[in-house]
Amino acid sequence: MKNREAQSMTTQRLLQHLSRGVFALVFLFAFIGAQNAFAQSTIYVSSTSGADAFDGATANIADGSGPKASLTGPDGALSIASAGDTISIEAGT
């Protein structure tokens, strides 16, 4: 009888440890997913060297990437901005 009780307690402890491990993994993946879901980016705008055909990912023109030329319009910086993004506008005239 004692052997069966000891075996039952060992099984319960094993299940407790497994459930804690599963909970920790679920929490970790949820945390990582939340960070990626709210990833913020910077969109660069330059009226002098930019083009709305660029993606706005860089302040300087490089490898087909560069600053947007305008804030508004169908291809301006605001058209690709999401909540939490930063729009960096180059000083100029």
Stockholm file with secondary structure:
# STOCKHOLM 1.0

chainA/1-93         MKNREAQSMTTQRLLQHLSRGVFALVFLFAFIGAQNAFAQSTIYVSSTSGADAFDGATANIADGSGPKASLTGPDGALSIASAGDTISIEAGT
#=GR chainA/1-93 SS CHHHHHHHHHHHHHHHHHHHHHHHHHHHHHHHHHHHHTCCCEEEECTTTCCTTSCSCCSSCBTTBCCBSCSSSTTSHHHHCCTTCEEEECCCC
#=GC SS_cons        CHHHHHHHHHHHHHHHHHHHHHHHHHHHHHHHHHHHHTCCCEEEECTTTCCTTSCSCCSSCBTTBCCBSCSSSTTSHHHHCCTTCEEEECCCC
//
